[in-house]
Amino acid sequence: MWQEDWPDWRPVTEIEGLTEMIYRVMHVSPPPPPQPKGTENIEILTKCIDEPSIKKIMDNHFFPPSEDSRSFTISEGEFISRGKKRFNKRLRVYIVSEQGEKFKTYSRDVSVGGIYLEDSVPEWVSGYFKARIAKPGNKQMIELTCCLIENQKPGESFRIAILPLQSTEDEKNLELWLAA
């Protein structure tokens, strides 16, 4: 290290205070008291279902009603398997807004439930939108209704969800098309 008033350079280890550890005491609030098992997850799920964006999807019957949907719980660290098979396919993806704005990118991987994109979706993409996907070298395109996955940071929106198709047969056909 060197300073203006020093005649020569000095090793950092010889300079007092530079290599000493800094110690400090941090005061942290104690954690909240534990709640009875089971009630915490039900409260969180109820809050999620009552969110306006989720409620809108549920009210429009995009998902079939489940008799025991309120009994679904996830314990900490539990592995959740994917509902749809994911394919590592690089497909062309086109998103066109109602105002005519266009966005073109490629998929990193894709499933019947969603697409992970190579490029971040632009800010003008919001709500529900149409995405067209095509295989490289093939002019056939499939148009799907999609929405952004909401828990992504601005400028880092790489994941879009495909809304459920009208029938399980349509979903099977899409899965076969993706797998081929």
SULVENHU-V126173 format. One record per pair of residues at least 12 apart in sequence whose ideal C-beta (glycine too) atoms are under 6 Angstrom apart, sorted by the first residue. I is the first residue (numbers start at 0). J is the second residue. If there is no record, write none. Layout:
# SULVENHU-V126173
i:I j:J
i:I j:J
This chain:
# SULVENHU-V126173
i:0 j:14
i:40 j:72
i:61 j:162
i:61 j:163
i:83 j:110
i:83 j:111
i:83 j:112
i:85 j:108
i:85 j:110
i:86 j:109
i:86 j:177
i:87 j:108
i:88 j:109
i:89 j:105
i:90 j:106
i:90 j:132
i:90 j:134
i:91 j:133
i:92 j:104
i:92 j:106
i:92 j:130
i:92 j:132
i:93 j:131
i:94 j:124
i:94 j:128
i:94 j:130
i:96 j:123
i:100 j:123
i:102 j:121
i:104 j:116
i:104 j:117
i:104 j:118
i:105 j:117
i:109 j:177
i:111 j:170
i:111 j:173
i:111 j:174
i:112 j:161
i:113 j:160
i:113 j:161
i:114 j:159
i:115 j:157
i:115 j:158
i:116 j:157
i:119 j:154
i:119 j:155
i:119 j:156
i:119 j:157
i:120 j:156
i:127 j:144
i:127 j:146
i:128 j:145
i:129 j:142
i:130 j:143
i:130 j:145
i:143 j:161
i:144 j:162
i:145 j:159
i:145 j:161
i:146 j:160
i:147 j:159
i:148 j:160
